[in-house]
């Protein structure tokens, strides 16, 4: 099982890195992909429609529910279950809370988004706005907050939650991954982010997961090391 997870994880990571490299070398691909969802007369077609807003808002509420759920699982485990049968240990709780705070929270939202300056697609001249396009990983003076995607980072964080809480139930991993793809896709389709914003968020959360897991547990995650 670990070997299968390891191969899947490495292939997925290779795809993410390849996309980032491709979009960095050919930044016009970002514009081209966003153009697919833009109609000159109406703008980004799904921007503001009910299901786009529902997915957008669901991230905040889901994170709150997950956070409360993790705390309740830990508290009930301490009160009712012996150490061997706890749903979540104190160390696992610390890891997941740290990952949320430092990954999607501090690094993505407070660090990169606030200082990179990249304009969102919906604000660009090409899509009826007044801002100038800047490639991924290039600092901009446009004052935008597009790079990277905070919602995508938060959504893909749930993959780490599923991995820690229900590591043997692949269905939950796929559901969490699918939710991340849905949120990221909606942000691109609505003109809120470029594809490179989304895949960069995935990479940031992924790398932060590996680093923090190593620091908190003293070993690599099982899906990144066949011997774990």
C-alpha positions as CSV (number, residue, x, y, z in Angstrom):
1,X,0.0,0.0,0.0
2,X,2.8,2.4,0.9
3,X,4.6,1.7,-2.3
4,X,1.4,2.5,-4.3
5,X,0.9,5.7,-2.4
6,X,4.5,6.6,-2.9
7,X,4.3,6.2,-6.7
8,X,1.0,8.1,-6.9
9,X,2.4,10.9,-4.8
10,X,5.6,11.2,-6.8
11,X,3.7,11.1,-10.1
12,X,1.3,13.8,-8.9
13,X,4.2,16.0,-7.6
14,X,6.0,15.6,-11.0
15,X,2.8,16.7,-12.8
16,X,2.5,19.8,-10.5
17,X,6.1,20.8,-11.0
18,X,5.9,20.2,-14.7
19,X,2.9,22.5,-15.0
20,X,4.6,25.2,-13.0
21,X,7.7,25.0,-15.2
22,X,5.6,25.0,-18.4
23,X,3.5,28.0,-17.2
24,X,6.7,29.9,-16.1
25,X,8.5,29.3,-19.5
26,X,5.4,30.1,-21.5
27,X,3.4,32.7,-19.4
28,X,1.0,33.3,-22.3
29,X,-0.5,29.9,-21.5
30,X,-2.0,31.4,-18.4
31,X,-3.8,34.0,-20.4
32,X,-4.8,31.5,-23.0
33,X,-6.4,29.2,-20.4
34,X,-8.2,32.1,-18.7
35,X,-9.5,33.2,-22.2
36,X,-11.4,29.9,-22.5
37,X,-13.7,31.0,-19.7
38,X,-14.2,34.6,-20.9
39,X,-16.9,36.0,-23.1
40,X,-16.4,39.6,-24.4
41,X,-20.0,40.6,-23.8
42,X,-20.5,39.1,-20.4
43,X,-17.0,38.7,-18.9
44,X,-16.1,35.5,-17.1
45,X,-19.3,33.5,-17.5
46,X,-19.6,31.8,-14.1
47,X,-18.2,34.7,-12.0
48,X,-20.9,35.4,-9.4
49,X,-23.3,32.6,-10.3
50,X,-24.7,30.7,-7.4
51,X,-22.7,27.5,-7.7
52,X,-19.4,29.4,-8.1
53,X,-20.2,31.5,-5.0
54,X,-21.2,28.3,-3.1
55,X,-17.9,26.6,-3.8
56,X,-16.0,29.8,-3.0
57,X,-17.7,30.3,0.4
58,X,-17.6,26.6,1.2
59,X,-13.8,26.7,1.8
60,X,-14.1,29.0,4.8
61,X,-16.9,27.1,6.4
62,X,-15.3,23.7,5.7
63,X,-12.1,24.8,7.3
64,X,-13.9,25.9,10.5
65,X,-15.8,22.6,10.6
66,X,-12.7,20.6,10.1
67,X,-10.8,22.6,12.7
68,X,-13.5,22.1,15.3
69,X,-13.8,18.4,14.3
70,X,-10.1,17.8,14.9
71,X,-10.3,19.5,18.3
72,X,-13.3,17.5,19.3
73,X,-11.7,14.2,18.2
74,X,-8.6,15.0,20.2
75,X,-10.6,16.0,23.3
76,X,-12.9,13.0,23.2
77,X,-9.9,10.7,22.6
78,X,-8.2,12.0,25.7
79,X,-11.3,11.4,27.8
80,X,-12.6,8.2,26.3
81,X,-10.0,6.2,24.5
82,X,-6.6,4.7,25.4
83,X,-3.6,6.0,23.4
84,X,-3.6,3.2,21.0
85,X,-7.2,3.8,19.8
86,X,-7.3,7.6,19.7
87,X,-8.8,9.0,16.5
88,X,-6.1,11.7,16.5
89,X,-3.1,12.2,18.7
90,X,-1.9,15.5,20.1
91,X,1.1,15.4,17.8
92,X,-1.2,14.9,14.8
93,X,-3.4,17.8,15.9
94,X,-0.4,20.1,16.3
95,X,0.9,19.1,12.9
96,X,-2.4,19.8,11.1
97,X,-3.0,23.1,12.9
98,X,0.6,24.2,12.2
99,X,0.2,23.3,8.6
100,X,-2.9,25.3,8.2
101,X,-1.5,28.3,10.0
102,X,1.9,28.3,8.2
103,X,1.0,27.0,4.8
104,X,-2.3,28.5,3.5
105,X,-2.3,31.1,6.3
106,X,1.1,32.7,6.8
107,X,3.0,31.8,3.6
108,X,0.3,31.9,1.0
109,X,-2.2,34.5,2.2
110,X,-0.1,36.8,4.4
111,X,3.2,36.4,2.7
112,X,3.0,35.8,-1.0
113,X,-0.5,37.1,-1.9
114,X,0.0,40.4,0.0
115,X,3.4,41.2,-1.5
116,X,3.6,39.7,-5.0
117,X,1.4,42.3,-6.7
118,X,0.1,40.1,-9.5
119,X,-3.3,41.2,-10.8
120,X,-6.2,38.8,-11.1
121,X,-7.4,37.8,-14.6
122,X,-10.7,39.6,-14.1
123,X,-8.8,42.9,-13.6
124,X,-6.6,42.8,-16.7
125,X,-6.9,44.9,-19.8
126,X,-7.4,41.7,-21.8
127,X,-10.5,41.0,-19.9
128,X,-12.1,44.4,-19.6
129,X,-10.1,45.7,-16.6
130,X,-7.3,48.2,-16.3
131,X,-4.4,46.2,-14.9
132,X,-1.3,44.8,-16.7
133,X,-0.6,41.1,-16.9
134,X,2.5,39.8,-15.2
135,X,3.9,36.2,-15.3
136,X,4.0,33.8,-12.4
137,X,7.0,34.2,-10.1
138,X,7.6,37.8,-11.3
139,X,7.0,40.6,-8.8
140,X,4.5,43.1,-10.0
141,X,3.7,46.8,-9.2
142,X,0.0,46.3,-10.1
143,X,-1.1,45.8,-6.4
144,X,-3.0,42.7,-7.1
145,X,-3.4,39.6,-4.8
146,X,-3.6,36.8,-7.4
147,X,-0.4,34.9,-6.7
148,X,-0.9,32.3,-5.4
149,X,-4.4,31.2,-4.7
150,X,-5.4,31.2,-1.0
151,X,-8.6,29.2,-1.6
152,X,-6.8,26.5,-3.5
153,X,-4.1,26.3,-0.8
154,X,-6.8,25.9,1.9
155,X,-8.8,23.3,-0.1
156,X,-5.7,21.2,-0.9
157,X,-4.7,21.3,2.8
158,X,-7.7,19.0,3.4
159,X,-5.8,16.3,1.5
160,X,-3.2,16.4,4.4
161,X,-6.1,16.2,6.9
162,X,-7.4,13.1,5.2
163,X,-4.0,11.5,5.0
164,X,-3.4,12.0,8.8
165,X,-6.9,11.2,10.1
166,X,-8.0,8.4,7.8
167,X,-4.8,7.2,6.1
168,X,-6.2,3.8,5.1
169,X,-9.3,5.1,3.5
170,X,-8.4,6.2,0.0
171,X,-11.9,7.4,-0.7
172,X,-11.4,10.3,1.7
173,X,-8.1,11.2,0.1
174,X,-9.7,11.2,-3.4
175,X,-12.6,13.3,-2.1
176,X,-10.3,15.8,-0.6
177,X,-8.2,15.9,-3.8
178,X,-11.3,16.3,-5.9
179,X,-12.5,19.1,-3.7
180,X,-9.2,20.9,-4.2
181,X,-9.4,20.5,-7.9
182,X,-13.0,21.8,-7.9
183,X,-12.1,24.9,-5.9
184,X,-9.0,25.6,-8.0
185,X,-10.9,25.1,-11.2
186,X,-13.7,27.4,-10.1
187,X,-11.2,30.1,-9.2
188,X,-9.6,29.9,-12.7
189,X,-13.0,29.7,-14.5
190,X,-14.4,32.7,-12.6
191,X,-11.4,34.9,-13.4
192,X,-10.2,35.0,-9.8
193,X,-6.9,33.3,-10.5
194,X,-4.6,32.0,-13.2
195,X,-3.8,28.3,-13.4
196,X,-0.3,29.0,-12.3
197,X,-1.7,30.6,-9.1
198,X,-3.5,27.3,-8.3
199,X,-0.7,24.9,-9.0
200,X,1.8,27.0,-7.1
201,X,-0.5,26.8,-4.1
202,X,-0.6,23.0,-4.4
203,X,3.2,22.9,-4.5
204,X,3.6,25.3,-1.5
205,X,1.2,23.2,0.6
206,X,2.8,20.0,-0.5
207,X,6.3,21.1,0.4
208,X,5.2,22.6,3.7
209,X,3.5,19.3,4.5
210,X,6.7,17.4,4.0
211,X,8.8,19.8,6.0
212,X,6.4,20.1,8.9
213,X,5.8,16.3,9.0
214,X,9.5,15.7,9.2
215,X,9.9,18.3,12.0
216,X,6.9,17.1,14.1
217,X,7.1,13.3,13.6
218,X,10.8,12.9,12.9
219,X,10.3,11.0,9.6
220,X,9.0,11.5,6.1
221,X,5.3,10.9,5.3
222,X,4.5,7.3,4.4
223,X,3.4,8.4,0.9
224,X,6.8,10.0,0.2
225,X,9.0,7.1,1.4
226,X,8.4,3.4,0.7
227,X,10.2,2.6,4.0
228,X,8.2,4.8,6.2
